[in-house]
């Protein structure tokens, strides 16, 4: 059923604005923002924090051997 009343055209325009806004927000949220995070991390040269073992020593380090 198609609307043909007094406010039908305004509702169509508003619906298209909401729909296109949601599509743009989805594209930004799913694609662009993660890409920007990776770019910023690469450009700044920051490393991710290393996880620590329960004893307090970092894992994945360059330490060899035991203690």
PQR file of N, CA, C, O and H, with PARSE charges and radii, in Angstrom:
ATOM      1  N   UNK A   1       0.846  -1.175   0.000 -0.4000 1.5000
ATOM      2  CA  UNK A   1       0.000   0.000   0.000 -0.0000 2.0000
ATOM      3  C   UNK A   1       0.893   1.240   0.000  0.5500 1.7000
ATOM      4  O   UNK A   1       1.831   1.327   0.792 -0.5500 1.4000
ATOM      5  N   UNK A   2       0.620   2.155  -0.843 -0.4000 1.5000
ATOM      6  CA  UNK A   2       1.387   3.393  -0.933 -0.0000 2.0000
ATOM      7  C   UNK A   2       0.637   4.527  -0.270  0.5500 1.7000
ATOM      8  O   UNK A   2      -0.580   4.655  -0.399 -0.5500 1.4000
ATOM      9  H   UNK A   2      -0.142   2.084  -1.486  0.4000 1.0000
ATOM     10  N   UNK A   3       1.387   5.343   0.439 -0.4000 1.5000
ATOM     11  CA  UNK A   3       0.765   6.494   1.086 -0.0000 2.0000
ATOM     12  C   UNK A   3       0.545   7.600   0.065  0.5500 1.7000
ATOM     13  O   UNK A   3       1.393   7.840  -0.794 -0.5500 1.4000
ATOM     14  H   UNK A   3       2.376   5.239   0.544  0.4000 1.0000
ATOM     15  N   UNK A   4      -0.580   8.263   0.160 -0.4000 1.5000
ATOM     16  CA  UNK A   4      -0.882   9.339  -0.776 -0.0000 2.0000
ATOM     17  C   UNK A   4      -1.489  10.542  -0.076  0.5500 1.7000
ATOM     18  O   UNK A   4      -2.034  11.434  -0.726 -0.5500 1.4000
ATOM     19  H   UNK A   4      -1.269   8.069   0.858  0.4000 1.0000
ATOM     20  N   UNK A   5      -1.397  10.570   1.245 -0.4000 1.5000
ATOM     21  CA  UNK A   5      -2.030  11.649   2.006 -0.0000 2.0000
ATOM     22  C   UNK A   5      -1.205  12.926   2.009  0.5500 1.7000
ATOM     23  O   UNK A   5      -0.264  13.085   1.231 -0.5500 1.4000
ATOM     24  H   UNK A   5      -0.954   9.845   1.773  0.4000 1.0000
ATOM     25  N   UNK A   6      -1.583  13.834   2.909 -0.4000 1.5000
ATOM     26  CA  UNK A   6      -0.977  15.156   2.967 -0.0000 2.0000
ATOM     27  C   UNK A   6       0.495  15.099   3.376  0.5500 1.7000
ATOM     28  O   UNK A   6       1.298  15.874   2.856 -0.5500 1.4000
ATOM     29  H   UNK A   6      -2.347  13.705   3.541  0.4000 1.0000
ATOM     30  N   UNK A   7       0.868  14.214   4.281 -0.4000 1.5000
ATOM     31  CA  UNK A   7       2.249  14.168   4.749 -0.0000 2.0000
ATOM     32  C   UNK A   7       3.056  13.031   4.155  0.5500 1.7000
ATOM     33  O   UNK A   7       4.139  12.721   4.653 -0.5500 1.4000
ATOM     34  H   UNK A   7       0.216  13.584   4.704  0.4000 1.0000
ATOM     35  N   UNK A   8       2.555  12.401   3.102 -0.4000 1.5000
ATOM     36  CA  UNK A   8       3.212  11.224   2.532 -0.0000 2.0000
ATOM     37  C   UNK A   8       4.599  11.551   1.996  0.5500 1.7000
ATOM     38  O   UNK A   8       5.546  10.796   2.217 -0.5500 1.4000
ATOM     39  H   UNK A   8       1.675  12.653   2.698  0.4000 1.0000
ATOM     40  N   UNK A   9       4.721  12.653   1.305 -0.4000 1.5000
ATOM     41  CA  UNK A   9       6.032  12.996   0.719 -0.0000 2.0000
ATOM     42  C   UNK A   9       7.056  13.299   1.808  0.5500 1.7000
ATOM     43  O   UNK A   9       8.222  12.929   1.677 -0.5500 1.4000
ATOM     44  H   UNK A   9       3.951  13.266   1.125  0.4000 1.0000
ATOM     45  N   UNK A  10       6.642  13.955   2.861 -0.4000 1.5000
ATOM     46  CA  UNK A  10       7.559  14.246   3.971 -0.0000 2.0000
ATOM     47  C   UNK A  10       8.007  12.960   4.649  0.5500 1.7000
ATOM     48  O   UNK A  10       9.168  12.830   5.037 -0.5500 1.4000
ATOM     49  H   UNK A  10       5.694  14.256   2.967  0.4000 1.0000
ATOM     50  N   UNK A  11       7.082  12.001   4.795 -0.4000 1.5000
ATOM     51  CA  UNK A  11       7.442  10.720   5.406 -0.0000 2.0000
ATOM     52  C   UNK A  11       8.403   9.938   4.529  0.5500 1.7000
ATOM     53  O   UNK A  11       9.297   9.264   5.041 -0.5500 1.4000
ATOM     54  H   UNK A  11       6.138  12.106   4.480  0.4000 1.0000
ATOM     55  N   UNK A  12       8.234  10.017   3.225 -0.4000 1.5000
ATOM     56  CA  UNK A  12       9.151   9.324   2.305 -0.0000 2.0000
ATOM     57  C   UNK A  12      10.557   9.891   2.425  0.5500 1.7000
ATOM     58  O   UNK A  12      11.532   9.144   2.505 -0.5500 1.4000
ATOM     59  H   UNK A  12       7.508  10.564   2.809  0.4000 1.0000
ATOM     60  N   UNK A  13      10.656  11.204   2.437 -0.4000 1.5000
ATOM     61  CA  UNK A  13      11.958  11.849   2.540 -0.0000 2.0000
ATOM     62  C   UNK A  13      12.608  11.526   3.877  0.5500 1.7000
ATOM     63  O   UNK A  13      13.803  11.235   3.934 -0.5500 1.4000
ATOM     64  H   UNK A  13       9.864  11.811   2.372  0.4000 1.0000
ATOM     65  N   UNK A  14      11.841  11.574   4.934 -0.4000 1.5000
ATOM     66  CA  UNK A  14      12.386  11.268   6.256 -0.0000 2.0000
ATOM     67  C   UNK A  14      12.819   9.802   6.338  0.5500 1.7000
ATOM     68  O   UNK A  14      13.852   9.497   6.934 -0.5500 1.4000
ATOM     69  H   UNK A  14      10.870  11.810   4.888  0.4000 1.0000
ATOM     70  N   UNK A  15      12.057   8.914   5.758 -0.4000 1.5000
ATOM     71  CA  UNK A  15      12.423   7.501   5.744 -0.0000 2.0000
ATOM     72  C   UNK A  15      13.714   7.258   4.988  0.5500 1.7000
ATOM     73  O   UNK A  15      14.557   6.479   5.432 -0.5500 1.4000
ATOM     74  H   UNK A  15      11.218   9.161   5.273  0.4000 1.0000
ATOM     75  N   UNK A  16      13.874   7.916   3.853 -0.4000 1.5000
ATOM     76  CA  UNK A  16      15.118   7.764   3.086 -0.0000 2.0000
ATOM     77  C   UNK A  16      16.306   8.336   3.856  0.5500 1.7000
ATOM     78  O   UNK A  16      17.399   7.773   3.806 -0.5500 1.4000
ATOM     79  H   UNK A  16      13.189   8.549   3.493  0.4000 1.0000
ATOM     80  N   UNK A  17      16.111   9.430   4.557 -0.4000 1.5000
ATOM     81  CA  UNK A  17      17.194  10.019   5.345 -0.0000 2.0000
ATOM     82  C   UNK A  17      17.609   9.084   6.485  0.5500 1.7000
ATOM     83  O   UNK A  17      18.801   8.911   6.740 -0.5500 1.4000
ATOM     84  H   UNK A  17      15.223   9.888   4.598  0.4000 1.0000
ATOM     85  N   UNK A  18      16.642   8.488   7.162 -0.4000 1.5000
ATOM     86  CA  UNK A  18      16.944   7.564   8.256 -0.0000 2.0000
ATOM     87  C   UNK A  18      17.631   6.318   7.710  0.5500 1.7000
ATOM     88  O   UNK A  18      18.623   5.860   8.277 -0.5500 1.4000
ATOM     89  H   UNK A  18      15.674   8.629   6.955  0.4000 1.0000
ATOM     90  N   UNK A  19      17.113   5.767   6.613 -0.4000 1.5000
ATOM     91  CA  UNK A  19      17.685   4.560   6.027 -0.0000 2.0000
ATOM     92  C   UNK A  19      19.116   4.800   5.561  0.5500 1.7000
ATOM     93  O   UNK A  19      20.002   3.999   5.856 -0.5500 1.4000
ATOM     94  H   UNK A  19      16.307   6.140   6.152  0.4000 1.0000
ATOM     95  N   UNK A  20      19.353   5.884   4.843 -0.4000 1.5000
ATOM     96  CA  UNK A  20      20.711   6.153   4.352 -0.0000 2.0000
ATOM     97  C   UNK A  20      21.656   6.471   5.510  0.5500 1.7000
ATOM     98  O   UNK A  20      22.835   6.119   5.453 -0.5500 1.4000
ATOM     99  H   UNK A  20      18.633   6.535   4.603  0.4000 1.0000
ATOM    100  N   UNK A  21      21.165   7.125   6.547 -0.4000 1.5000
ATOM    101  CA  UNK A  21      21.994   7.405   7.709 -0.0000 2.0000
ATOM    102  C   UNK A  21      22.407   6.136   8.429  0.5500 1.7000
ATOM    103  O   UNK A  21      23.544   6.020   8.887 -0.5500 1.4000
ATOM    104  H   UNK A  21      20.208   7.411   6.593  0.4000 1.0000
ATOM    105  N   UNK A  22      21.490   5.183   8.531 -0.4000 1.5000
ATOM    106  CA  UNK A  22      21.818   3.905   9.158 -0.0000 2.0000
ATOM    107  C   UNK A  22      22.814   3.118   8.319  0.5500 1.7000
ATOM    108  O   UNK A  22      23.697   2.458   8.868 -0.5500 1.4000
ATOM    109  H   UNK A  22      20.566   5.277   8.159  0.4000 1.0000
ATOM    110  N   UNK A  23      22.687   3.176   7.021 -0.4000 1.5000
ATOM    111  CA  UNK A  23      23.637   2.483   6.138 -0.0000 2.0000
ATOM    112  C   UNK A  23      25.035   3.089   6.275  0.5500 1.7000
ATOM    113  O   UNK A  23      26.021   2.358   6.363 -0.5500 1.4000
ATOM    114  H   UNK A  23      21.970   3.711   6.575  0.4000 1.0000
ATOM    115  N   UNK A  24      25.120   4.405   6.293 -0.4000 1.5000
ATOM    116  CA  UNK A  24      26.420   5.072   6.429 -0.0000 2.0000
ATOM    117  C   UNK A  24      27.032   4.749   7.795  0.5500 1.7000
ATOM    118  O   UNK A  24      28.231   4.483   7.883 -0.5500 1.4000
ATOM    119  H   UNK A  24      24.319   4.998   6.222  0.4000 1.0000
ATOM    120  N   UNK A  25      26.233   4.770   8.847 -0.4000 1.5000
ATOM    121  CA  UNK A  25      26.743   4.452  10.185 -0.0000 2.0000
ATOM    122  C   UNK A  25      27.244   3.009  10.256  0.5500 1.7000
ATOM    123  O   UNK A  25      28.240   2.728  10.922 -0.5500 1.4000
ATOM    124  H   UNK A  25      25.260   4.987   8.776  0.4000 1.0000
ATOM    125  N   UNK A  26      26.558   2.104   9.574 -0.4000 1.5000
ATOM    126  CA  UNK A  26      26.987   0.705   9.569 -0.0000 2.0000
ATOM    127  C   UNK A  26      28.308   0.549   8.844  0.5500 1.7000
ATOM    128  O   UNK A  26      29.200  -0.152   9.323 -0.5500 1.4000
ATOM    129  H   UNK A  26      25.748   2.333   9.033  0.4000 1.0000
ATOM    130  N   UNK A  27      28.444   1.189   7.702 -0.4000 1.5000
ATOM    131  CA  UNK A  27      29.696   1.100   6.945 -0.0000 2.0000
ATOM    132  C   UNK A  27      30.842   1.689   7.757  0.5500 1.7000
ATOM    133  O   UNK A  27      31.923   1.103   7.812 -0.5500 1.4000
ATOM    134  H   UNK A  27      27.720   1.759   7.313  0.4000 1.0000
ATOM    135  N   UNK A  28      30.624   2.830   8.380 -0.4000 1.5000
ATOM    136  CA  UNK A  28      31.673   3.441   9.195 -0.0000 2.0000
ATOM    137  C   UNK A  28      32.040   2.558  10.381  0.5500 1.7000
ATOM    138  O   UNK A  28      33.219   2.376  10.685 -0.5500 1.4000
ATOM    139  H   UNK A  28      29.746   3.306   8.335  0.4000 1.0000
ATOM    140  N   UNK A  29      31.032   2.014  11.046 -0.4000 1.5000
ATOM    141  CA  UNK A  29      31.282   1.217  12.237 -0.0000 2.0000
ATOM    142  C   UNK A  29      31.948  -0.110  11.945  0.5500 1.7000
ATOM    143  O   UNK A  29      32.772  -0.575  12.732 -0.5500 1.4000
ATOM    144  H   UNK A  29      30.074   2.162  10.799  0.4000 1.0000
ATOM    145  N   UNK A  30      31.606  -0.727  10.830 -0.4000 1.5000
ATOM    146  CA  UNK A  30      32.112  -2.061  10.539 -0.0000 2.0000
ATOM    147  C   UNK A  30      33.423  -2.016   9.759  0.5500 1.7000
ATOM    148  O   UNK A  30      34.300  -2.850   9.981 -0.5500 1.4000
ATOM    149  H   UNK A  30      30.937  -0.349  10.190  0.4000 1.0000
ATOM    150  N   UNK A  31      33.563  -1.073   8.870 -0.4000 1.5000
ATOM    151  CA  UNK A  31      34.724  -1.066   7.970 -0.0000 2.0000
ATOM    152  C   UNK A  31      35.744   0.021   8.296  0.5500 1.7000
ATOM    153  O   UNK A  31      36.920  -0.273   8.510 -0.5500 1.4000
ATOM    154  H   UNK A  31      32.851  -0.395   8.690  0.4000 1.0000
ATOM    155  N   UNK A  32      35.308   1.242   8.334 -0.4000 1.5000
ATOM    156  CA  UNK A  32      36.247   2.356   8.391 -0.0000 2.0000
ATOM    157  C   UNK A  32      36.933   2.500   9.746  0.5500 1.7000
ATOM    158  O   UNK A  32      38.140   2.735   9.792 -0.5500 1.4000
ATOM    159  H   UNK A  32      34.353   1.481   8.160  0.4000 1.0000
ATOM    160  N   UNK A  33      36.210   2.368  10.831 -0.4000 1.5000
ATOM    161  CA  UNK A  33      36.799   2.580  12.155 -0.0000 2.0000
ATOM    162  C   UNK A  33      37.884   1.554  12.470  0.5500 1.7000
ATOM    163  O   UNK A  33      38.943   1.955  12.951 -0.5500 1.4000
ATOM    164  H   UNK A  33      35.230   2.177  10.793  0.4000 1.0000
ATOM    165  N   UNK A  34      37.689   0.246  12.228 -0.4000 1.5000
ATOM    166  CA  UNK A  34      38.798  -0.686  12.463 -0.0000 2.0000
ATOM    167  C   UNK A  34      40.024  -0.397  11.594  0.5500 1.7000
ATOM    168  O   UNK A  34      41.158  -0.559  12.045 -0.5500 1.4000
ATOM    169  H   UNK A  34      36.828  -0.080  11.837  0.4000 1.0000
ATOM    170  N   UNK A  35      39.799   0.028  10.356 -0.4000 1.5000
ATOM    171  CA  UNK A  35      40.927   0.374   9.483 -0.0000 2.0000
ATOM    172  C   UNK A  35      41.686   1.564  10.053  0.5500 1.7000
ATOM    173  O   UNK A  35      42.916   1.584  10.018 -0.5500 1.4000
ATOM    174  H   UNK A  35      38.878   0.160   9.989  0.4000 1.0000
ATOM    175  N   UNK A  36      40.976   2.547  10.571 -0.4000 1.5000
ATOM    176  CA  UNK A  36      41.637   3.707  11.178 -0.0000 2.0000
ATOM    177  C   UNK A  36      42.432   3.316  12.417  0.5500 1.7000
ATOM    178  O   UNK A  36      43.521   3.847  12.637 -0.5500 1.4000
ATOM    179  H   UNK A  36      39.977   2.531  10.599  0.4000 1.0000
ATOM    180  N   UNK A  37      41.915   2.403  13.227 -0.4000 1.5000
ATOM    181  CA  UNK A  37      42.660   1.937  14.398 -0.0000 2.0000
ATOM    182  C   UNK A  37      43.980   1.302  13.975  0.5500 1.7000
ATOM    183  O   UNK A  37      45.023   1.577  14.568 -0.5500 1.4000
ATOM    184  H   UNK A  37      41.031   1.972  13.048  0.4000 1.0000
ATOM    185  N   UNK A  38      43.936   0.453  12.949 -0.4000 1.5000
ATOM    186  CA  UNK A  38      45.156  -0.206  12.486 -0.0000 2.0000
ATOM    187  C   UNK A  38      46.134   0.818  11.928  0.5500 1.7000
ATOM    188  O   UNK A  38      47.337   0.719  12.166 -0.5500 1.4000
ATOM    189  H   UNK A  38      43.089   0.229  12.467  0.4000 1.0000
ATOM    190  N   UNK A  39      45.630   1.800  11.188 -0.4000 1.5000
ATOM    191  CA  UNK A  39      46.516   2.829  10.624 -0.0000 2.0000
ATOM    192  C   UNK A  39      47.190   3.644  11.717  0.5500 1.7000
ATOM    193  O   UNK A  39      48.390   3.910  11.639 -0.5500 1.4000
ATOM    194  H   UNK A  39      44.652   1.880  10.995  0.4000 1.0000
ATOM    195  N   UNK A  40      46.439   4.040  12.727 -0.4000 1.5000
ATOM    196  CA  UNK A  40      47.011   4.833  13.819 -0.0000 2.0000
ATOM    197  C   UNK A  40      48.042   4.014  14.578  0.5500 1.7000
ATOM    198  O   UNK A  40      49.101   4.529  14.937 -0.5500 1.4000
ATOM    199  H   UNK A  40      45.465   3.823  12.791  0.4000 1.0000
ATOM    200  N   UNK A  41      47.744   2.742  14.828 -0.4000 1.5000
ATOM    201  CA  UNK A  41      48.690   1.882  15.529 -0.0000 2.0000
ATOM    202  C   UNK A  41      49.973   1.724  14.728  0.5500 1.7000
ATOM    203  O   UNK A  41      51.065   1.728  15.297 -0.5500 1.4000
ATOM    204  H   UNK A  41      46.884   2.323  14.536  0.4000 1.0000
ATOM    205  N   UNK A  42      49.851   1.586  13.413 -0.4000 1.5000
ATOM    206  CA  UNK A  42      51.019   1.435  12.554 -0.0000 2.0000
ATOM    207  C   UNK A  42      51.833   2.728  12.499  0.5500 1.7000
ATOM    208  O   UNK A  42      53.061   2.692  12.574 -0.5500 1.4000
ATOM    209  H   UNK A  42      48.965   1.583  12.951  0.4000 1.0000
ATOM    210  N   UNK A  43      51.163   3.854  12.370 -0.4000 1.5000
ATOM    211  CA  UNK A  43      51.865   5.134  12.247 -0.0000 2.0000
ATOM    212  C   UNK A  43      52.559   5.554  13.537  0.5500 1.7000
ATOM    213  O   UNK A  43      53.645   6.134  13.497 -0.5500 1.4000
ATOM    214  H   UNK A  43      50.165   3.884  12.310  0.4000 1.0000
ATOM    215  N   UNK A  44      51.943   5.265  14.677 -0.4000 1.5000
ATOM    216  CA  UNK A  44      52.553   5.683  15.943 -0.0000 2.0000
ATOM    217  C   UNK A  44      53.605   4.701  16.419  0.5500 1.7000
ATOM    218  O   UNK A  44      54.433   5.052  17.259 -0.5500 1.4000
ATOM    219  H   UNK A  44      51.062   4.793  14.709  0.4000 1.0000
ATOM    220  N   UNK A  45      53.596   3.488  15.909 -0.4000 1.5000
ATOM    221  CA  UNK A  45      54.587   2.502  16.296 -0.0000 2.0000
ATOM    222  C   UNK A  45      54.349   1.924  17.678  0.5500 1.7000
ATOM    223  O   UNK A  45      55.246   1.309  18.254 -0.5500 1.4000
ATOM    224  H   UNK A  45      52.924   3.203  15.226  0.4000 1.0000
ATOM    225  N   UNK A  46      53.165   2.111  18.212 -0.4000 1.5000
ATOM    226  CA  UNK A  46      52.856   1.595  19.544 -0.0000 2.0000
ATOM    227  C   UNK A  46      52.687   0.092  19.483  0.5500 1.7000
ATOM    228  O   UNK A  46      52.150  -0.451  18.517 -0.5500 1.4000
ATOM    229  H   UNK A  46      52.436   2.611  17.744  0.4000 1.0000
ATOM    230  N   UNK A  47      53.155  -0.572  20.531 -0.4000 1.5000
ATOM    231  CA  UNK A  47      52.979  -2.013  20.631 -0.0000 2.0000
ATOM    232  C   UNK A  47      51.861  -2.301  21.606  0.5500 1.7000
ATOM    233  O   UNK A  47      51.587  -1.521  22.517 -0.5500 1.4000
ATOM    234  H   UNK A  47      53.591  -0.131  21.316  0.4000 1.0000
ATOM    235  N   UNK A  48      51.229  -3.423  21.398 -0.4000 1.5000
ATOM    236  CA  UNK A  48      50.186  -3.829  22.333 -0.0000 2.0000
ATOM    237  C   UNK A  48      50.815  -4.236  23.654  0.5500 1.7000
ATOM    238  O   UNK A  48      51.964  -4.676  23.695 -0.5500 1.4000
ATOM    239  H   UNK A  48      51.451  -4.057  20.657  0.4000 1.0000
ATOM    240  N   UNK A  49      50.062  -4.086  24.727 -0.4000 1.5000
ATOM    241  CA  UNK A  49      50.557  -4.471  26.042 -0.0000 2.0000
ATOM    242  C   UNK A  49      50.723  -5.982  26.099  0.5500 1.7000
ATOM    243  O   UNK A  49      49.899  -6.728  25.570 -0.5500 1.4000
ATOM    244  H   UNK A  49      49.129  -3.728  24.693  0.4000 1.0000
ATOM    245  N   UNK A  50      51.796  -6.426  26.748 -0.4000 1.5000
ATOM    246  CA  UNK A  50      52.012  -7.867  26.880 -0.0000 2.0000
ATOM    247  C   UNK A  50      51.200  -8.377  28.057  0.5500 1.7000
ATOM    248  O   UNK A  50      51.002  -7.672  29.046 -0.5500 1.4000
ATOM    249  H   UNK A  50      52.465  -5.821  27.178  0.4000 1.0000
ATOM    250  N   UNK A  51      50.739  -9.598  27.937 -0.4000 1.5000
ATOM    251  CA  UNK A  51      50.011 -10.208  29.040 -0.0000 2.0000
ATOM    252  C   UNK A  51      50.997 -10.625  30.116  0.5500 1.7000
ATOM    253  O   UNK A  51      52.155 -10.934  29.834 -0.5500 1.4000
ATOM    254  H   UNK A  51      50.900 -10.171  27.133  0.4000 1.0000
ATOM    255  N   UNK A  52      50.531 -10.628  31.325 -0.4000 1.5000
ATOM    256  CA  UNK A  52      51.400 -11.019  32.435 -0.0000 2.0000
ATOM    257  C   UNK A  52      50.941 -12.359  32.981  0.5500 1.7000
ATOM    258  O   UNK A  52      49.749 -12.663  33.037 -0.5500 1.4000
ATOM    259  H   UNK A  52      49.590 -10.377  31.554  0.4000 1.0000
ATOM    260  N   UNK A  53      51.931 -13.151  33.383 -0.4000 1.5000
ATOM    261  CA  UNK A  53      51.636 -14.417  34.027 -0.0000 2.0000
ATOM    262  C   UNK A  53      51.162 -14.132  35.447  0.5500 1.7000
ATOM    263  O   UNK A  53      51.356 -13.028  35.955 -0.5500 1.4000
ATOM    264  H   UNK A  53      52.899 -12.904  33.338  0.4000 1.0000
ATOM    265  N   UNK A  54      50.540 -15.120  36.092 -0.4000 1.5000
ATOM    266  CA  UNK A  54      50.071 -14.887  37.466 -0.0000 2.0000
ATOM    267  C   UNK A  54      51.177 -14.455  38.418  0.5500 1.7000
ATOM    268  O   UNK A  54      50.894 -13.756  39.391 -0.5500 1.4000
ATOM    269  H   UNK A  54      50.382 -16.017  35.679  0.4000 1.0000
ATOM    270  N   UNK A  55      52.434 -14.847  38.177 -0.4000 1.5000
ATOM    271  CA  UNK A  55      53.540 -14.458  39.043 -0.0000 2.0000
ATOM    272  C   UNK A  55      54.004 -13.030  38.805  0.5500 1.7000
ATOM    273  O   UNK A  55      54.800 -12.505  39.584 -0.5500 1.4000
ATOM    274  H   UNK A  55      52.665 -15.415  37.387  0.4000 1.0000
ATOM    275  N   UNK A  56      53.524 -12.392  37.746 -0.4000 1.5000
ATOM    276  CA  UNK A  56      53.899 -11.011  37.483 -0.0000 2.0000
ATOM    277  C   UNK A  56      54.873 -10.850  36.346  0.5500 1.7000
ATOM    278  O   UNK A  56      55.134  -9.722  35.927 -0.5500 1.4000
ATOM    279  H   UNK A  56      52.877 -12.818  37.113  0.4000 1.0000
ATOM    280  N   UNK A  57      55.429 -11.940  35.821 -0.4000 1.5000
ATOM    281  CA  UNK A  57      56.395 -11.837  34.726 -0.0000 2.0000
ATOM    282  C   UNK A  57      55.649 -11.745  33.394  0.5500 1.7000
ATOM    283  O   UNK A  57      54.672 -12.465  33.185 -0.5500 1.4000
ATOM    284  H   UNK A  57      55.218 -12.857  36.162  0.4000 1.0000
ATOM    285  N   UNK A  58      56.095 -10.870  32.492 -0.4000 1.5000
ATOM    286  CA  UNK A  58      55.419 -10.758  31.197 -0.0000 2.0000
ATOM    287  C   UNK A  58      55.664 -11.996  30.346  0.5500 1.7000
ATOM    288  O   UNK A  58      56.732 -12.604  30.419 -0.5500 1.4000
ATOM    289  H   UNK A  58      56.889 -10.286  32.661  0.4000 1.0000
ATOM    290  N   UNK A  59      54.695 -12.362  29.555 -0.4000 1.5000
ATOM    291  CA  UNK A  59      54.846 -13.487  28.636 -0.0000 2.0000
ATOM    292  C   UNK A  59      55.247 -12.969  27.272  0.5500 1.7000
ATOM    293  O   UNK A  59      55.006 -11.805  26.951 -0.5500 1.4000
ATOM    294  H   UNK A  59      53.827 -11.868  29.495  0.4000 1.0000
ATOM    295  N   UNK A  60      55.847 -13.807  26.482 -0.4000 1.5000
ATOM    296  CA  UNK A  60      56.194 -13.413  25.135 -0.0000 2.0000
ATOM    297  C   UNK A  60      57.417 -12.526  25.057  0.5500 1.7000
ATOM    298  O   UNK A  60      57.671 -11.918  24.017 -0.5500 1.4000
ATOM    299  H   UNK A  60      56.043 -14.752  26.743  0.4000 1.0000
ATOM    300  N   UNK A  61      58.167 -12.438  26.118 -0.4000 1.5000
ATOM    301  CA  UNK A  61      59.344 -11.582  26.145 -0.0000 2.0000
ATOM    302  C   UNK A  61      60.539 -12.249  25.499  0.5500 1.7000
ATOM    303  O   UNK A  61      60.442 -13.350  24.957 -0.5500 1.4000
ATOM    304  H   UNK A  61      57.960 -12.932  26.963  0.4000 1.0000
ATOM    305  N   UNK A  62      61.662 -11.568  25.565 -0.4000 1.5000
ATOM    306  CA  UNK A  62      62.891 -12.110  24.971 -0.0000 2.0000
ATOM    307  C   UNK A  62      63.732 -12.839  25.990  0.5500 1.7000
ATOM    308  O   UNK A  62      64.867 -13.216  25.696 -0.5500 1.4000
ATOM    309  H   UNK A  62      61.741 -10.674  26.005  0.4000 1.0000
ATOM    310  N   UNK A  63      63.203 -13.049  27.187 -0.4000 1.5000
ATOM    311  CA  UNK A  63      63.973 -13.709  28.235 -0.0000 2.0000
ATOM    312  C   UNK A  63      64.151 -15.178  27.904  0.5500 1.7000
ATOM    313  O   UNK A  63      63.239 -15.838  27.406 -0.5500 1.4000
ATOM    314  H   UNK A  63      62.281 -12.743  27.426  0.4000 1.0000
ATOM    315  N   UNK A  64      65.352 -15.678  28.192 -0.4000 1.5000
ATOM    316  CA  UNK A  64      65.630 -17.087  27.962 -0.0000 2.0000
ATOM    317  C   UNK A  64      65.808 -17.773  29.294  0.5500 1.7000
ATOM    318  O   UNK A  64      66.281 -17.183  30.265 -0.5500 1.4000
ATOM    319  H   UNK A  64      66.093 -15.142  28.596  0.4000 1.0000
ATOM    320  N   UNK A  65      65.418 -19.040  29.317 -0.4000 1.5000
ATOM    321  CA  UNK A  65      65.681 -19.823  30.516 -0.0000 2.0000
ATOM    322  C   UNK A  65      64.631 -19.619  31.583  0.5500 1.7000
ATOM    323  O   UNK A  65      63.490 -19.246  31.309 -0.5500 1.4000
ATOM    324  H   UNK A  65      65.034 -19.519  28.528  0.4000 1.0000
ATOM    325  N   UNK A  66      65.057 -19.880  32.825 -0.4000 1.5000
ATOM    326  CA  UNK A  66      64.151 -19.926  33.962 -0.0000 2.0000
ATOM    327  C   UNK A  66      63.817 -18.590  34.555  0.5500 1.7000
ATOM    328  O   UNK A  66      63.037 -17.832  33.977 -0.5500 1.4000
ATOM    329  H   UNK A  66      65.983 -20.183  33.048  0.4000 1.0000
ATOM    330  N   UNK A  67      64.384 -18.284  35.689 -0.4000 1.5000
ATOM    331  CA  UNK A  67      63.933 -17.190  36.536 -0.0000 2.0000
ATOM    332  C   UNK A  67      64.295 -15.904  35.946  0.5500 1.7000
ATOM    333  O   UNK A  67      63.997 -14.856  36.519 -0.5500 1.4000
ATOM    334  H   UNK A  67      65.017 -18.899  36.158  0.4000 1.0000
TER
END
